[in-house]
Amino acid sequence: MIKFFRRIRQKLLQENRFSKYLLYAIGEIILVVIGILIALQINNWNEEQKLEKIEKQILKELETSLKSDLNDINYNIKRHTEIINSQNNFIKWLESQEKYSGSLSQDIQNTYFSTYFAAYEGPYETLKELGMQSIKNDSLRNQISKLYNITYPAYIKISDTYEDQLAEFLNISGNHFNEITIFNPIIIYDVRELRKDKNYLFKLRTLKNLGLFIVYGRMEQTKVEIEKTLELIASYTGNSIEPQ
């Protein structure tokens, strides 16, 4: 093709047809420019396709991890609600004159349990490395950032506080119980002394109230934010959310 154009130029020059040669040269330049623009357009299109593929892949991974987090949250809400119910039963017993029975042992055991939120943040870390701008949709990008940078840390922070309070509560429990175990009934050394221990009751109430805040102020909020993020991903990608 190059030789073909070269022959035409040489022929026009040999025939002294300069004006036609000039027009031909201009036309050739225009063709070259058009070719370059087409090549750039194709290259841009290829890059767009590559970025779109990366975006779809990272959103798919995020969706999978968020569904796992949602299952974790749902379990934690259920389990911690059971813990709070046991703490309430234990408090009512401490404030009553009822005799200690083995049925209360399960409630005492539950009182010393807690839940742990094991968020899987691998896909989000990958997204940060690629750059948040990899997600083109502004609303979705902002929601993802809010979930991982505000909602999750707030939940984990109060959860850590609960663990600290539980550790303190456990430290003063050796004065009243032989052990805290899930395998054997718990033995109370002296029921009267336990009921007279106002510090023990205060810490138990505080632990229960903190648990209530975790469930209704953090777990439920985190659940809502995860569901909102999943809905935005589904809306943006056109995929439906599978029921949990």
Helices and strands as residue ranges (DSSP letters): H 2-14, H 18-94, H 103-111, H 122-130, G 132-134, H 138-146, I 147-151, H 152-171, G 173-175, H 191-196, H 198-213, I 214-219, H 220-237
